């Protein structure tokens, strides 16, 4: 088959000007980890909480619960108008743990053509569904999903986003893979993508993947950037390395680092296969790292 030029640096139509893993997913993970830390360390003032990077682009973050009504649609009752107030409410409500959940969609956006979540992640509101679930020990659970709106486009401090989390009744959330399994899968997927990038002279992409591998192994970051205190600092060393490596390896909505590559169709399919494996590994790693912060469910006897 004749070769054709595939530009892996395509720019997708996004309303977010930051990678999703540095926006919606990062904020969900930060809330999950922060909430579990608050529940297990109630005396820690968590001075880093309000200023962590996951909130840096948001002018407002609120939380509401959807309640059933006899007539009309569900009523939404405001639970908290700030993340700090939300943590306080969780501590008073009997919540015992908070878990991060992930569900693929792989939508048919064009008739007869399914768009994988790893590609749809570059579109506003596209990609997989991410949820955080708050649970009590007696089996009650609420599932929280976020809605992002560019409510403050002229904000001089860059806090352009208003985020609203809405909770509905839910089943308890599975914890996902354990840290060892998630790390093994991520290590393999990153190595596969690094090999592809190296063999096609995609230097920037390869640097990204090798940096992620270094972070996963606990080696010094070869491409360090300023790091302010945040929720990840409360994790175990193993979980923190896994989370940082997953964040560095996420390139699904910032493909410019690949540049234009001249590849034939079999090579393009090979890239898609490896990218799909990386997407599964990165998302599983984020879930595993965040959920490692949650207290275990009590063992009940029958």
N, C-alpha and C positions, 0 to 999 in steps of 0.2 A: 504494500500500500504506500502511496506517495506520502512523503513527510508533509506536515502542515505546522504552522506556527501557533503555539498555544501560549498565550500571555497569562502566566500565573499571577501576575501583578494586577489583575483586573480590580477595578474599584466598584464595589456594590453600593446601591442607593441606601444610605444609612442616615437616620436622623441623629443617632448618637455619634459624637466625635471622639469616642474612646472605645477600645476593644471591649466586647461584652464581658469578658472575664475580668476586666478592670472596672466594670460598672455593675450591672445587675447581679451577675453571679458572685462577684467579689463582695458585694454588699450583703447578699444573702448568707454567704459563708461567714462573714464577719459578725452578723447578727446571731447566727447559730452558735458560733464559738463563744461570743461575748455573753450570750444568755446562759449557756451552760457554766461558764466561769462564775457568773454572778450567783447562780443557784448553788454552786458547790463552794464558793468563797464569798459568802454574804458580807464579810467585814472588809473586803478589799475595796478601796475607794475607786479603783479603775480610772485613774486620772487621765489615761490615754484614750478612754472610750470616745468622747465627743469629737476629738481631733484626729481620729484615724483616717487613713487615706480613703477608705470605702465611702465616707460621707463627704469628701472634699468638694464634690461637684453638685451637691444638693442644697437647695435653699429651704426645703421643707421635706420632712419624712413623717408620715402619720400612719396610724394603725386603727382599723375599724373591724367590727364583727358583723357579719350578715345574719340577721335573725328572721325567722319565718313570720309572716303576717297572715291573718285569715283571708284578707282581700288584698289584691294588688301584688306587686313584686315584693322582694325581700327588703326589710328595713335595715339600714346600716347604722350601727351605733358606734360612735367614736370611743375607742378604748384608750388611746394615748396620742398626744400631738407631737411627741418627740421620742426618739429611741430610748433615751434615759427613762422617760415616764413609762415606756413599754416594759423595760426591764423591771421597774418597780412593781408594775401590775402583775407580771409573771410571778414574781416572788411572793405576792400576796394571794395568788389564785390557786395555789396548790400544784402548779406546774413543776414537774420533776426533771424533765429533759426536753431538749429541742433537737430535732434531726433535720438534715438537709435531704431533699428528695429530688430525683431526676427522672424524667420520662421522655422518651423520643417520640417525635411526631412524624418525620419524614413525609411531609405533605405533598399531595398532588397539586402543585401550584399551576401547572400547565396540563391541560387534558392529555392523559396518556403518558405523562412524564412525572415521575416522583423526584422531588428535590430533597437530597439528603440533608439532615439537620446540620451537618458540618458546613454545608454551603449556605443554607438558609439562615445560619447564625449571623451572616453579614448584613441581612436585611433588618430594618426596624421591626421589632416584635417577632422576628423569625427564630428558627432553631427549636431546641428542645424546651420542654416545660420544666421549670425549677420551682420547687415548693419547700417551705420549711414547716415542720409540724411540731406543735407544742403538745406535750402529753402529760397526763397524770398517771399515778400508779394504779388507778382503778380502771384504766382502759379508755378514758375520755381523751379525745384528741381534736385539735383544730388545725386545719391546713391553711397556710398563708401564702398568697400570691401577690406579686407586686405589679403596679401599673406606673409607668414613667411618663411624665409629661414635661416638655420644655416650657415651663410656666414663667420663667424669668430670663428671657433671651438677652436682655440688656444688662444683666447683673455684672457689675464691674469686678466682683471678686470671683467670677467664673461659676458661681453656684446657680446654674440655670435650671436644674431639675427639681420638680416636685414629685415625690414618690409616695404612693399610697398603697399600703398593705391591707388586704381584705382577707378575713378568715371565715371559713365555713366548716361545718362539722366534717370530720374526716376519720378514716381508720388510722391506727398507729402505723408509723412509717418504718419499713425495713431499714436496718442500719447500713446495708450495702457490704462491699468487700472489706476484709480486714486490711490493715496497713501493709503487711508483707505481700499479700496477693496483689494489691493495687500497685505497689512499688515495682514488683517483678514485671507486671504488664506494661507499666509506663516506661521502664528501662528498655524493654525490648522495642516498643513502638518508637521511642526517641532515637534509638540506635538505627532502626530501619530508615527513618526519615533523614537522619544525618548522612547515612550512606548514600541515599538517593541524591541529596543536595550536593554532596561532595563529588559524586560521579557526573553531575551536570553543571559543575562549576558555579553553583548558586552559593557564593561565599557568605553572604549575609544570613541566609536561611540556615546554613550549616553552623555558623557561629551561634545562632539562637539555640539550636538543638544541642550542641556540645555544651553550651552554658547550662542548659536545663539538666543535662546528665551530670555535670559537675555539682550542681545544687543538690541533686538527688543523692549523690554519694557523700555529701557533707564537705566537699572541697571548697576552697575559696571561690567566690563568684568571679569568673573571668571578665564579666561586663557589669561591674557593680553600679548601682545608682542609689541616691539618697533614700534612706529607709527610716520612717518615723515609727514610733511604738504603735502597736496595734494588737488585734485579737490573736493573730498567729503566734505572737510571743508567749502566749499562755499555753501553747500546745507542747507536747513532748517533742524531743529533737527529731524523732522519726517522722512524726506527723507534720512538723513544720517544714522539714526538707521536702516531703512529698508535696505539700501544698505549693511551696515556692517553685518547685520543678514543674508542676502542672501549669502554673501561671505563666512561667517562661516559655513553656512548650506550646501554648495556645496561639495559633497563627491563623485561625479560621476566618476572622473578619479583618485581618490586616495582612493581606497577601503581597503587599508591595515589596517585601524583602526577597521574594523569589525572583523578581524580574522576569523579562521575557525569555522563555525557553523554547528551543526548537526541538520538538519531540515527535515521534511517530505515534500512531494510535495505541499500539501495545504498551509503549512507555507511559503514555498518558493514563492508561488503565492501571498500570502498576502504581503510578503516583496516587491515583484515586483509592486503590486498595490500601496503600500505606497510610494515607490521610484518614481513611475511615477507621483503621486500627488505632491511630493516634487519637482521634476524637473519642473513641470508646475509652481509651486508657486515661486521657486527661480528665474527662468528666467523672470517671470512676475514682480517680485519685482525689479530686476536689471533694467528692462526697465522703470518701473514706477518711480524709484528713479532718474535715469539719466534724464528722460524726464521732470521731475518736474522743472528742471533748465531752460527749454526753454520758451521764451516769448510766450504768447498766440497769436494765429492767429487773425488777425483783423476780426471783424464782418462786413460782407458785406450785403447790402440790395439788394433785387431783384427789 
